[in-house]
Amino acid sequence: MTNTPHINPLADIAETILLPGDPMRAKMISEVFLKDAVCFNRVRGALGFTGTYKGRKISVMGTGMGIPSMGIYSYELINIYGVKNLIRIGTTGAMQKEINVRDLILAQAASTNSAYMSQFGLNGSFSPTANFKLLKTAEEICCEKSLPHHVGCVLTSDNFYTDDENQISSWSKMGILATEMETAGLYANAARYGANALSILTVSDHMINKDAEITTAEEREKSFTAMIETALESAVRL
């Protein structure tokens, strides 16, 4: 099996993969949700596992933080290892008052302040979007399970910390639901290389309501099961 600088497969990688940012969340998913899971990658601590969920072969792998990291892993998974369906599961900061901590965000599209799109040589602004079938399926599952959720555009930002005090307000005025750091890169690579992608995000903190609860690092790693189960159920309905 082909190796890359970032993935050294010790086992098969499924055509459908869940992509949490945190490698330890990938490990937890493999132990709690997947049957007969085996580790397929340990390079750079980006733990990856393949197992089955309700009889469907599924992989899960940590991608780290930011578009550069997501760009590398999603490119290699699609182009080298033949992955067809990539579902990001991660955390996000809410940017609209009506959104609550622990709500789910289904990212229909991703605006970005990153220069990642410039590599494609487009004479204009590309709008990275989710695969409609994955998005529709995930939204149906949220409705079936009565999970609080929101569908719309997120901001994929290169900045976790910023000196621009007006940035959040400006994006919020444009209807952006929440901010995170990977989705635009994932959606762009999926579009360019013929794969299907969706980001299912859990609101871990609030950028507008400063009195809102902030979830702990342990909770982000070990819980947020609604997001994980929605992603897995979406995967088995493909």
Secondary structure, DSSP 8 states (H G I E B T S, - for coil): ----SS---SS---SEEEEESSHHHHHHHHHHT-EEEEEEE-GGG--EEEEEETTEEEEEE---SSHHHHHHHHHHHHHTT---EEEEEEEEEE-STT--TT-EEEEEEEEES-SGGGGG--SS----B--HHHHHHHHHHHHHTT--EEEEEEEE-S-SS-S-TTHHHHHHHTT--EEESSHHHHHHHHHHHT-EEEEEEEEEEESS-TTS----HHHHHH--HHHHHHHHHHHHT-
